[in-house]
Amino acid sequence: MKRVLKYIPVILYSALIFGISSIPGNSIPSQVSPYSLAFHFVLYFLYSLTIIYWLKNPYYSYTFGVVYAASDEIHQYFVPGRSCDPVDFTVDAIALASGILLLQLISVYKKSKIEKIE
């Protein structure tokens, strides 16, 4: 059961991203702006945390996240008033790398702290 629970956050968060990406362009601002880039960064930074919780491997987690981000941009191409934007994809990829890197740094820090205590 615990193994199945690890899938739930990434599935729900993937569905959230898909749902947001399905909103037609006339319902949201369509231009790239600092706000939209920050939104993409936060969205995919948090997504990276759910992915690494699930996969436990930074390389697989990043690959999975980048493939999902690419599929998300392709999906938006087919949503009325939306587009496939390479800038959004780049921000998504940077956010994924940032989240995974932060967790890796925290993990290394915790391990070094434990080793000093022993």
N, C-alpha and C positions, 0 to 999 in steps of 0.2 A: 504493500500500500504506500509506504514512504517513497518508493521508487516512482510510482505514478504521480504523486504529489509534486515531484520535481518538474514535471511537464506543465503543470497548470499555469504558473506565472508566464512562461514564454508563450504558451498558446493564447492566453488572455491578452497579453501585450501585443502579440502579432495581430490578433483580431482588432484591437484598439487602433493600431496603425492602419490596418486595412480599412476600417470604418472611417477614420479621418481622411484617408486618401480617396474615399469614395464620394466625398462631399463635392458637389458640382462647383466649378470655379466662380459662378455668379453669386454663391453664398459666402465666399471667403475672399480676402484680398489675394489677387493673383500675381502681383509683382514680387520679385525678390527684394526683401528689405531686411534691415538689421533685426527686426522683430521676427520675421519668418525664419531667418537663419538661426537665431537664438532658439526659436521653438523647435526647429529640426535638431539642433545640437542637444537640447535637453531631452527630447523624445528618444533619440537614439543612444544617448549616454545611459539613460535609465534602461533602455532595451538591452544594452550590453550587459548590465548587471543581471538581468533575468536569464540571458543566454549562458553566461559563464556559470551561474548557479546550476543550470541544467547540464551543461557539457563538461564543466570542470577543466577544460583545456583551452588556453588562450588562443592557440592557432585555429582550432576548429570553431571556437566561438566567434572569432573575427571573420573567418570565412563564411560561416553561416549568416552572420549579421550583414556582411557586405552583399551576399547573394540576395538576401531578403530586401535590402535597401534598393538594389538594382531592380528587382522584380516589382517593388513598390513604385519606383519611378516609371517603369514600363506600364504598370497598371494605370497610373495617372494619365498617361497618354490617351487612354480610351475613355476617360471620364470627361464629360462635357465641360468645357471652359478650363480644363487643367492641361498641364504639359509635362513632358519628361525633361527634367531640368538637371543638367550635369553639375551645376553649382550646389543644388540641394543634395545630390548624391555624394559629392565631395565632402560636404559638411557632415552628412550621415556617417561616412567612413571615418572621418576624423573623430567624431563623437564616440563611435564604437571603439576605436583604438584608445581613446582617452580613458574611457570607463574601464576597459580591460587592463590597461597599463596601471591605472590607479589601484585596482584590486591586486595586481601582481606586486606593486610596490608595498602595499599594506601587508601582504602575505610575507614578503621578504623581511620587512621590518619586524613583524611579530615573531618570525622564526629566529632572527638575530637576538631579539630581546629574551626569548626563552633560552637560547643557548648561553647567554650571559648569566642568567640566573642559575643554570645548572653548573 
